[in-house]
Amino acid sequence: MNPKDDKNPSRDISYDLFDAYDILPSKYHDLIRRPSAAEWEANAALRAELDEIDRSLVELFLKRQRFISAHDEALDDSLIFEPQKDWLALRDLEKKVSDSSLRASAEAFYRKLQRLEREIRYHKRLARGRKIPGRELLDAFPRGLRASTQAFDVRRLAFLGAPDSAAETAARFLYPEAKRIAFREMHQAMRMLDREACDLLVVPTDYIDSGMHSYLIERFCREDLFIVNACTVETRYRLMMPRIAKLSSIRKVLGTALSLERYQGFLKRMAWNFGEVATSALAAHEVALRNDPSIAAIAPEDDALILGLSCPETEIDRLSTYRERYIALARKAYISHDANSLILLVETRDQTHALSSILQAISDRGYNVDYLKLQSPALNEPEVDVLLGLQVPFGDERIMDLLYQFQEELSDTHLIGWFKSDDHRR
């Protein structure tokens, strides 16, 4: 058999390197050794044997699935996720695998098989419309969720920012017909929303990421606050400082890790120290609170307008436009049929195990996490709230399977929003 024979069914992609032997410069020939005809024959025989083993594995798996299908009714009312049973099976497997070097691989194979089996059973139950033991999938989510796939009327909305700022641009883009009301303080805007004096509140995502506004996560958990829309707006970042300050008086600059990295050349040339904070909003608030002429911040220009800070002209202004994400908050959940962004909040008991299970379940279905935020309700406690976002169309079957799985395998899952997210360029 010739390694260059394209009809060779056992051809391995690794031999592409040998096919390139003739076109490589001669000085590289000694780095690549062509396999001899005997070696090629031996490799082909090994490959054929491995293919036969693989076919046996596939046949065993299909035999297992046929057995489950034949006893579908008996298994339908059983628990899909039984951690104790899986743990005992893994311990039994460990005893059966005499070669200790293979135990880790055998355990990984078994776990993957069990995850696949659970995914298939979740999908079958949903397809049959059967009830989950103790509750139905969507019954575990907010009452208005299923009936809210129709558009809702937004007449008045509040936004956190100054008039004509990026925040108002986002609010206008999301709901062009609504009356817009500007607020400088988050608690004032939330009070308007809670009193139903406005239908929605538009805020930058900094106010979710910030520990200063972690009560939003708590309200997501209580299911009396939801994300119903989102967009990104080009935002101008600038250096800002108290009005009593001058450039010559600045000694330290606050900003996010990303902001400080973007402008580190400028900061070093100015010989300024810098301090990292969680969000750009926090950086601007800290400068306004201290009112110290030696401290400045790098943050969106809107923050300077909101907090009454001054923005001197610097070289930051030349390359300072970046995309800022804004979200619309409401007291009820609304879903549109053209939704493409799903936000979930999962309350867990075990941070390490739960996070790995969440990411594995998402990966198994071929999705990537678009947004991930972890928050512990209390210090030194194993519990953690996982806020994550996925780019998926409304009603996607694989996602419904995933929601079903989260409800069965994790403590509490909250659907925070499923909406259409758009970009806007100012």
C-alpha positions in Angstrom: 0.0 0.0 0.0 1.3 3.4 -0.9 1.1 6.2 1.6 0.3 8.6 -1.3 -2.6 6.5 -2.5 -5.8 8.6 -1.9 -7.9 5.5 -2.1 -6.3 4.1 1.0 -9.2 3.9 3.6 -6.8 3.7 6.4 -4.9 6.9 5.5 -4.2 9.0 8.6 -4.0 12.8 8.5 -0.6 12.7 10.1 0.8 11.5 6.8 0.1 14.8 5.2 3.5 15.8 6.5 5.1 13.1 4.5 3.2 14.1 1.4 4.8 17.5 1.6 8.3 15.9 1.7 9.0 16.7 -2.0 8.0 20.3 -1.8 10.0 21.2 1.3 13.5 22.7 1.0 16.2 20.0 1.2 17.5 21.4 4.5 14.3 20.2 6.2 14.4 16.7 4.8 16.4 15.3 7.7 13.6 16.4 10.1 11.1 14.2 8.3 11.5 10.5 7.9 9.3 8.7 5.4 7.9 5.5 6.7 9.1 2.4 4.9 6.6 0.1 3.1 6.8 -2.4 5.9 6.1 0.3 8.5 3.2 1.5 6.5 1.7 -2.0 6.3 2.2 -2.5 10.0 0.5 0.8 10.8 -2.4 0.0 8.4 -2.9 -3.3 10.2 -3.0 -1.6 13.6 -5.4 1.0 12.3 -7.7 -1.8 11.0 -7.7 -3.5 14.4 -8.5 -0.2 16.2 -11.4 0.4 13.7 -12.8 -3.1 14.5 -12.7 -2.3 18.3 -14.4 1.1 17.6 -17.2 -0.7 15.7 -17.6 -3.1 18.6 -18.0 -0.1 21.0 -20.6 1.5 18.8 -22.5 -1.7 18.5 -22.5 -2.1 22.3 -23.8 1.4 22.7 -26.6 0.9 20.2 -27.4 -2.4 22.0 -27.7 -0.4 25.3 -29.9 2.2 23.7 -32.2 -0.5 22.2 -32.5 -2.1 25.6 -33.5 1.3 27.2 -36.0 1.9 24.4 -37.6 -1.5 24.9 -38.1 -0.7 28.6 -39.0 2.9 28.1 -42.2 2.9 30.0 -40.7 1.3 33.0 -37.8 3.7 33.1 -39.9 6.8 32.3 -40.9 7.4 35.9 -37.5 6.8 37.3 -35.1 9.5 38.3 -32.8 10.5 35.5 -30.1 12.0 37.8 -29.1 9.8 40.7 -25.7 11.0 42.1 -25.5 8.3 44.7 -26.1 5.5 42.1 -23.4 7.0 39.8 -21.0 7.3 42.7 -21.4 3.6 43.6 -21.1 2.6 39.9 -17.8 4.5 39.7 -16.4 2.8 42.8 -17.4 -0.6 41.3 -15.7 0.4 38.1 -12.5 1.4 39.9 -12.4 -2.1 41.5 -12.8 -3.8 38.1 -10.0 -1.9 36.4 -6.9 -3.6 37.7 -4.5 -1.3 35.8 -4.3 1.9 37.8 -2.9 3.8 34.9 -6.3 3.3 33.0 -8.7 4.1 35.9 -8.8 7.8 35.1 -9.6 7.2 31.4 -12.2 4.6 32.3 -13.9 7.0 34.8 -13.9 9.8 32.2 -15.5 7.4 29.6 -18.2 6.3 32.1 -19.0 9.9 33.1 -19.3 10.9 29.4 -21.6 7.9 28.7 -23.8 8.8 31.6 -24.1 12.5 30.6 -25.0 11.4 27.0 -27.6 9.0 28.4 -29.2 11.7 30.6 -29.3 14.1 27.7 -31.2 11.6 25.6 -33.7 10.8 28.3 -34.3 14.5 29.0 -35.1 15.1 25.4 -37.4 12.1 25.2 -39.4 13.3 28.2 -39.8 16.8 26.8 -40.8 15.4 23.4 -43.5 13.3 25.0 -44.8 16.2 27.1 -44.4 14.2 30.3 -44.1 15.9 33.6 -40.8 16.1 35.4 -41.1 14.4 38.8 -42.7 17.0 41.1 -42.9 19.8 38.5 -43.0 20.7 34.9 -40.1 22.5 33.2 -41.6 25.9 32.7 -43.8 25.8 35.8 -40.5 26.3 37.7 -40.0 29.6 35.9 -41.9 32.8 36.4 -45.7 32.6 35.9 -45.9 35.1 33.0 -43.1 33.5 31.0 -45.0 31.3 28.6 -47.8 33.9 28.0 -45.3 36.7 27.5 -44.1 35.9 24.0 -46.1 38.8 22.7 -44.7 42.4 22.5 -45.5 44.6 25.4 -46.2 48.4 25.5 -43.3 50.6 26.8 -44.5 54.1 27.4 -42.1 55.4 30.0 -38.6 54.2 30.7 -35.9 55.3 33.1 -32.2 55.2 32.2 -29.1 55.7 34.3 -27.1 58.5 32.8 -27.1 62.1 31.6 -29.3 63.4 28.8 -27.8 62.8 25.3 -25.4 60.3 26.8 -24.7 56.8 25.5 -27.3 55.5 28.0 -30.0 57.6 26.4 -28.8 56.5 23.0 -29.3 52.9 24.1 -32.7 53.7 25.5 -33.8 55.4 22.3 -32.5 52.6 20.2 -34.3 49.9 22.2 -37.6 51.8 22.6 -37.7 54.8 20.2 -41.4 55.7 21.1 -41.1 55.7 24.8 -40.7 58.7 27.0 -37.2 58.7 28.6 -36.4 59.9 32.1 -32.7 60.4 33.1 -31.5 59.4 36.6 -28.1 59.9 38.2 -28.5 57.5 41.1 -29.3 53.8 40.7 -31.5 53.6 43.8 -33.7 56.5 42.5 -34.2 54.7 39.2 -35.0 51.4 40.9 -37.6 53.2 43.1 -39.3 54.4 40.0 -39.4 50.9 38.5 -40.7 49.4 41.8 -43.5 51.9 42.1 -44.4 51.3 38.4 -43.8 54.9 37.6 -41.9 53.6 34.6 -42.1 50.4 32.6 -38.4 49.7 32.2 -34.9 50.7 33.4 -31.9 50.9 31.1 -28.5 50.5 32.7 -25.0 49.6 31.6 -23.9 46.0 32.5 -21.3 47.5 34.9 -24.2 47.7 37.3 -24.5 43.9 37.3 -20.8 43.2 37.4 -20.3 45.7 40.3 -20.4 44.5 43.8 -21.9 47.9 44.7 -25.1 46.8 43.0 -25.1 43.1 43.9 -28.6 43.5 45.2 -29.7 43.1 41.5 -28.5 39.5 41.6 -30.5 39.0 44.8 -33.6 40.3 43.0 -32.9 38.0 40.0 -32.9 35.1 42.5 -36.3 36.3 43.9 -37.6 36.5 40.4 -39.1 40.0 40.7 -36.6 41.5 38.2 -35.7 40.4 34.7 -33.6 41.4 31.7 -35.9 42.0 28.7 -33.7 43.6 26.1 -30.1 44.6 25.5 -27.8 46.4 23.0 -24.3 47.6 22.7 -23.4 51.3 22.1 -20.1 52.8 21.1 -18.9 54.7 24.2 -16.1 57.2 24.6 -13.6 56.6 27.4 -11.8 59.5 28.9 -9.6 60.6 31.8 -11.8 62.2 34.5 -10.9 64.0 37.7 -12.5 66.3 40.3 -13.1 69.8 39.1 -10.7 71.2 41.7 -7.9 69.0 40.1 -5.3 69.7 37.4 -3.3 67.3 35.3 -0.2 68.2 37.3 -1.8 67.3 40.6 -2.7 63.7 39.6 -0.7 61.0 41.2 -2.9 57.9 40.8 -5.5 56.7 38.2 -8.2 54.1 38.8 -9.7 51.9 36.1 -10.6 48.3 35.2 -7.8 45.9 34.2 -8.8 46.3 30.6 -8.8 50.1 30.7 -5.4 50.3 32.4 -3.9 47.8 29.9 -5.3 49.9 27.0 -3.6 53.1 28.2 -0.6 51.8 30.1 1.8 53.5 27.7 0.2 56.9 28.4 0.1 56.2 32.2 3.7 55.3 32.3 4.8 58.4 30.4 2.9 60.5 32.9 4.6 58.6 35.7 1.2 57.9 37.4 0.5 55.1 39.7 -2.7 53.1 38.9 -5.2 51.0 40.9 -7.4 48.3 39.5 -11.2 48.3 40.3 -13.9 45.9 39.3 -15.8 48.2 36.9 -15.3 51.6 35.2 -18.4 52.8 37.0 -16.8 52.1 40.4 -13.6 54.0 39.3 -15.6 57.1 38.5 -17.7 56.9 41.6 -14.6 56.5 43.8 -13.0 59.6 42.3 -16.2 61.6 42.8 -16.6 60.3 46.4 -13.1 61.1 47.5 -12.9 64.5 45.6 -9.1 64.2 45.9 -7.2 66.2 43.3 -4.5 63.6 43.2 -6.8 60.8 42.0 -8.4 60.4 38.6 -10.2 57.6 36.7 -10.5 56.2 33.2 -14.2 55.6 32.5 -17.0 56.3 30.0 -17.5 60.0 29.4 -21.1 59.6 30.6 -19.9 59.0 34.1 -18.2 62.4 34.2 -21.5 64.0 33.2 -23.4 62.1 35.8 -21.0 62.7 38.7 -19.9 66.2 37.8 -16.2 65.3 37.0 -14.1 67.2 34.5 -12.4 65.6 31.5 -9.1 67.3 30.4 -7.9 66.8 26.9 -5.3 64.0 26.8 -4.0 61.5 24.2 -6.5 59.0 25.5 -9.2 60.9 23.6 -7.6 59.9 20.2 -8.3 56.2 20.7 -11.0 56.0 23.3 -14.2 54.6 21.7 -15.3 51.2 22.7 -18.5 49.2 22.8 -20.5 49.4 26.0 -23.4 46.9 26.7 -26.7 48.2 28.1 -29.6 46.1 29.4 -33.3 46.8 30.0 -34.7 45.7 33.3 -38.4 45.0 34.1 -40.5 43.6 36.9 -42.0 40.9 34.6 -40.4 38.5 32.1 -41.1 39.1 28.5 -39.8 37.0 25.6 -39.9 37.8 21.9 -40.0 35.1 19.2 -36.9 36.6 17.6 -34.9 36.3 20.9 -31.3 35.3 20.5 -29.8 35.9 24.0 -30.5 33.7 27.0 -29.6 34.7 30.5 -29.7 32.1 33.3 -29.0 32.4 37.0 -28.1 29.2 38.8 -28.0 29.0 42.6 -25.7 26.3 43.7 -24.4 24.6 46.8 -21.0 23.5 45.7 -19.0 26.1 43.7 -16.4 23.9 42.1 -18.7 20.9 41.2 -21.6 23.1 40.1 -19.6 25.3 37.8 -17.9 22.3 36.1 -21.2 20.6 35.7 -22.8 23.8 34.1 -20.0 24.3 31.7 -19.8 20.6 30.7 -23.6 20.5 30.1 -23.4 23.5 27.9 -20.3 22.2 26.0 -22.0 18.8 25.5 -24.7 20.6 23.5 -22.3 22.5 21.3 -22.7 25.9 22.8 -20.2 28.5 24.2 -20.8 30.7 27.2 -21.1 34.4 26.1 -21.1 35.8 29.6 -20.2 34.4 33.0 -20.4 36.0 36.4 -19.9 34.3 39.8 -21.0 35.7 43.1 -21.0 34.2 46.6 -24.0 35.3 48.7 -21.7 35.2 51.8 -18.0 35.1 52.5 -16.4 31.8 53.2 -19.5 29.9 52.1 -19.5 27.1 49.4 -22.7 28.5 47.9 -22.4 30.6 44.7 -24.7 32.3 42.2 -23.7 31.7 38.6 -25.0 34.2 36.1 -24.4 33.1 32.5 -25.4 34.2 29.0 -25.7 32.1 25.8 -26.4 33.2 22.2 -29.2 30.9 21.3 -32.5 31.3 19.4 -35.8 31.2 21.2 -37.3 27.7 21.7 -34.1 25.8 20.7 -34.7 22.2 21.5 -31.2 21.6 22.9 -31.5 24.5 25.2 -34.9 23.2 26.5 -33.1 19.9 27.2 -30.4 22.0 29.0 -32.9 23.9 31.2 -34.5 20.5 32.1 -31.1 19.2 33.1 -30.3 22.2 35.2 -33.6 21.9 37.0 -32.9 18.2 37.8 -29.3 18.3 38.6 -28.7 21.7 40.1 -30.3 23.4 43.1 -32.3 26.3 41.6 -32.3 27.7 38.0 -33.9 31.0 37.2 -34.5 32.2 33.6 -33.6 35.8 33.9 -34.2 36.8 30.3 -34.5 35.6 26.7 -34.4 38.5 24.3 -33.1 39.9 21.1 -29.8 41.7 21.5 -28.6 44.2 18.9 -25.6 46.5 18.3 -26.0 50.2 17.8 -23.3 52.5 16.5 -23.5 56.2 17.5 
